[in-house]
Amino acid sequence: MTLIAGIDSSTQSCKVEVRNLDTGDLVREGRAPHPPGTIVDPNVWWDALLTAVDRAGGLDDVAALSVSGQQHTPIFLDRDGDVVCDSPLWNDTGSYPQVSALNEPFPWPSSTTGSRGA
């Protein structure tokens, strides 16, 4: 039996499903929550991935892997690849005043920022 796995890292949790390639049947799965909030330390996402993979029985016997993740969430790294600060999720509105100020001189849609704010 050939196994394939899918990993989804969303804003709320990391989920791993291992399926039979021929039938699509779920063989095993694992999940791990992400912390609440709209600004998060990206290292907790890595920890959640490792936990979810472990709870799914590992990936050693998996032939192929597909990964999906959060869009619009920057992770700021230094030149050594280390995280330098927490990451704002897509639903964080803390920069609304700055986005609004950047867009103020321009009609919608803004060619400068591509965003109008919340």
Residue frames as qw, qx, qy, qz and C-alpha x, y, z in Angstrom:
[[0.000, 0.891, 0.455, 0.000, 0.00, 0.00, 0.00],
 [0.406, 0.303, -0.006, 0.862, 1.41, 3.37, -1.03],
 [0.253, -0.759, -0.477, 0.365, 0.82, 6.15, 1.49],
 [0.256, 0.528, 0.112, 0.802, 0.59, 9.86, 0.84],
 [0.323, -0.551, -0.522, 0.566, 0.26, 12.67, 3.36],
 [0.082, 0.744, 0.243, 0.618, -1.24, 16.11, 3.47],
 [0.405, -0.353, -0.429, 0.726, -0.23, 18.81, 5.93],
 [0.006, -0.785, -0.325, -0.527, -2.28, 21.94, 6.57],
 [0.392, -0.262, -0.401, 0.785, -0.89, 24.67, 8.78],
 [0.051, -0.761, -0.439, -0.476, -3.69, 27.16, 9.34],
 [0.070, -0.615, 0.265, -0.739, -4.10, 30.02, 11.78],
 [0.710, -0.475, 0.154, -0.497, -5.74, 27.72, 14.35],
 [0.819, -0.312, 0.480, -0.032, -3.91, 24.39, 14.08],
 [0.200, 0.499, -0.769, -0.346, -1.67, 22.04, 12.16],
 [0.869, 0.085, 0.338, -0.351, -3.31, 18.96, 10.69],
 [0.057, 0.435, -0.844, -0.309, -1.68, 15.89, 9.13],
 [0.873, 0.156, 0.259, -0.382, -3.57, 13.21, 7.24],
 [0.110, -0.366, 0.872, 0.307, -1.99, 10.04, 5.88],
 [0.773, 0.317, 0.172, -0.522, -4.04, 8.33, 3.17],
 [0.677, 0.049, 0.690, 0.250, -3.92, 5.25, 0.96],
 [0.037, 0.392, -0.437, -0.809, -2.96, 6.46, -2.52],
 [0.058, -0.115, -0.884, -0.449, -5.09, 3.86, -4.32],
 [0.182, -0.581, -0.792, -0.051, -8.32, 4.25, -2.34],
 [0.055, -0.595, -0.007, -0.802, -8.03, 7.67, -0.73],
 [0.697, -0.581, -0.415, -0.060, -8.96, 6.10, 2.61],
 [0.191, -0.815, 0.373, -0.400, -7.70, 7.82, 5.74],
 [0.762, 0.070, -0.595, 0.245, -5.06, 5.63, 7.36],
 [0.536, -0.490, -0.425, 0.540, -4.11, 7.88, 10.29],
 [0.111, 0.816, 0.133, 0.552, -4.06, 11.53, 11.31],
 [0.526, -0.360, -0.399, 0.659, -2.63, 13.95, 13.83],
 [0.013, 0.857, 0.228, 0.461, -3.42, 17.46, 14.96],
 [0.501, -0.309, -0.360, 0.724, -1.87, 20.12, 17.17],
 [0.024, 0.929, 0.368, -0.030, -3.33, 23.53, 18.05],
 [0.402, 0.402, -0.071, 0.819, -1.74, 26.89, 17.40],
 [0.193, -0.373, -0.518, 0.746, -1.93, 29.57, 20.09],
 [0.150, 0.852, 0.502, 0.008, -4.71, 32.15, 19.98],
 [0.219, -0.730, 0.066, 0.644, -3.99, 35.71, 18.93],
 [0.615, 0.775, 0.145, -0.002, -3.19, 37.63, 15.78],
 [0.264, 0.802, -0.514, 0.149, 0.55, 38.09, 16.37],
 [0.959, -0.250, 0.117, -0.058, 2.36, 34.81, 16.99],
 [0.280, -0.642, 0.680, 0.218, 5.87, 33.44, 17.42],
 [0.727, 0.406, -0.411, -0.370, 6.43, 31.38, 14.22],
 [0.128, 0.367, -0.905, 0.171, 8.45, 28.82, 16.16],
 [0.530, 0.039, 0.668, -0.521, 5.21, 27.53, 17.71],
 [0.779, 0.422, -0.109, -0.451, 4.02, 26.58, 14.21],
 [0.453, 0.469, -0.759, 0.003, 7.09, 24.40, 13.76],
 [0.187, -0.182, 0.850, -0.459, 6.49, 22.79, 17.15],
 [0.696, 0.231, 0.347, -0.585, 2.84, 22.16, 16.21],
 [0.694, 0.474, -0.447, -0.306, 3.95, 20.56, 12.93],
 [0.241, 0.367, -0.878, 0.190, 6.31, 18.20, 14.73],
 [0.395, -0.008, 0.718, -0.572, 3.58, 17.30, 17.24],
 [0.748, 0.351, 0.083, -0.557, 0.97, 16.71, 14.53],
 [0.587, 0.462, -0.646, -0.155, 3.39, 14.54, 12.51],
 [0.012, 0.250, -0.901, 0.355, 4.20, 12.52, 15.64],
 [0.540, 0.142, 0.558, -0.614, 0.49, 12.09, 16.45],
 [0.761, 0.445, -0.152, -0.448, -0.06, 10.92, 12.85],
 [0.950, -0.097, 0.282, 0.096, 2.50, 8.16, 13.34],
 [0.401, -0.513, 0.482, 0.586, 5.34, 9.87, 11.49],
 [0.588, 0.699, -0.090, -0.397, 6.09, 10.21, 7.80],
 [0.299, -0.496, 0.771, 0.265, 8.85, 7.61, 7.30],
 [0.435, 0.175, 0.868, 0.164, 6.56, 5.33, 5.28],
 [0.395, 0.778, 0.298, -0.386, 4.98, 8.11, 3.21],
 [0.660, 0.225, 0.461, 0.548, 5.82, 8.23, -0.51],
 [0.192, 0.486, 0.263, 0.811, 4.60, 11.78, -1.23],
 [0.234, -0.532, -0.503, 0.640, 3.72, 14.88, 0.74],
 [0.096, 0.657, 0.352, 0.660, 1.58, 17.93, 0.06],
 [0.324, -0.388, -0.451, 0.735, 1.74, 21.01, 2.27],
 [0.011, 0.748, 0.342, 0.568, -0.57, 24.00, 2.49],
 [0.422, -0.296, -0.440, 0.735, -0.10, 26.92, 4.80],
 [0.008, -0.817, -0.365, 0.446, -1.20, 30.33, 5.80],
 [0.446, 0.594, 0.258, 0.617, -1.20, 33.02, 3.19],
 [0.023, -0.834, -0.066, -0.548, -0.30, 36.62, 3.91],
 [0.685, -0.726, 0.033, 0.050, 1.66, 35.85, 7.08],
 [0.450, 0.732, -0.438, 0.266, 5.23, 37.12, 6.94],
 [0.854, -0.450, -0.046, 0.256, 8.01, 35.47, 8.90],
 [0.162, 0.935, -0.280, 0.142, 10.89, 37.83, 9.49],
 [0.943, -0.140, -0.008, 0.302, 14.33, 36.18, 9.49],
 [0.207, -0.854, 0.358, 0.316, 17.86, 37.40, 10.03],
 [0.450, 0.647, -0.560, -0.255, 20.71, 36.50, 7.68],
 [0.062, -0.295, 0.946, -0.123, 21.21, 33.22, 9.55],
 [0.460, -0.212, -0.742, -0.440, 17.58, 32.20, 9.03],
 [0.216, -0.287, -0.771, 0.526, 16.58, 32.78, 12.65],
 [0.132, -0.785, -0.541, -0.272, 13.20, 34.33, 13.49],
 [0.287, 0.207, -0.249, 0.902, 13.65, 37.93, 14.66],
 [0.303, -0.005, 0.337, -0.892, 10.14, 38.76, 15.84],
 [0.436, 0.341, 0.781, -0.289, 6.59, 37.49, 16.09],
 [0.069, 0.119, 0.674, 0.726, 4.52, 37.33, 12.90],
 [0.429, 0.250, 0.271, -0.825, 1.25, 39.19, 12.34],
 [0.387, 0.292, 0.868, 0.105, -1.47, 36.93, 10.94],
 [0.084, 0.356, 0.574, 0.733, -3.69, 37.96, 8.04],
 [0.295, -0.736, -0.560, -0.241, -6.45, 38.99, 10.45],
 [0.446, -0.459, -0.279, 0.716, -4.33, 41.38, 12.53],
 [0.191, 0.862, 0.349, 0.313, -5.57, 44.96, 12.13],
 [0.529, -0.650, -0.090, 0.538, -2.78, 46.66, 14.06],
 [0.369, -0.149, 0.344, 0.851, -1.40, 48.35, 10.93],
 [0.231, 0.736, 0.624, 0.123, -4.76, 49.77, 9.82],
 [0.052, -0.923, -0.074, 0.373, -3.77, 53.41, 10.53],
 [0.300, -0.508, 0.547, 0.594, -0.56, 53.05, 8.50],
 [0.348, 0.277, 0.797, 0.408, -2.31, 51.33, 5.57],
 [0.147, 0.856, 0.491, -0.075, -4.99, 54.01, 5.55],
 [0.151, -0.844, 0.151, 0.491, -2.38, 56.77, 5.56],
 [0.354, -0.238, 0.693, 0.581, -0.49, 55.17, 2.67],
 [0.256, 0.454, 0.787, 0.330, -3.70, 54.90, 0.64],
 [0.030, 0.736, 0.387, -0.555, -5.05, 58.37, 1.47],
 [0.074, 0.590, -0.280, -0.754, -3.62, 60.21, -1.55],
 [0.074, 0.145, -0.840, -0.518, -4.67, 57.50, -4.01],
 [0.722, 0.017, -0.058, -0.689, -8.05, 56.43, -5.35],
 [0.655, -0.124, 0.731, -0.146, -9.14, 52.84, -4.79],
 [0.921, -0.315, -0.057, 0.220, -7.73, 50.44, -5.79],
 [0.218, -0.896, 0.334, 0.193, -4.38, 51.69, -4.66],
 [0.818, 0.493, -0.258, 0.146, -1.51, 50.90, -7.00],
 [0.057, 0.710, -0.572, 0.406, 0.92, 51.66, -4.15],
 [0.339, -0.328, 0.779, -0.413, -0.15, 49.25, -1.42],
 [0.403, -0.030, -0.835, -0.373, -2.78, 47.11, -3.16],
 [0.333, -0.420, -0.808, 0.245, -4.83, 47.23, 0.02],
 [0.187, -0.662, -0.188, -0.702, -7.43, 49.56, 1.41],
 [0.064, -0.247, 0.671, -0.696, -7.28, 48.37, 5.00],
 [0.023, -0.303, -0.930, 0.208, -10.03, 46.97, 7.20]]
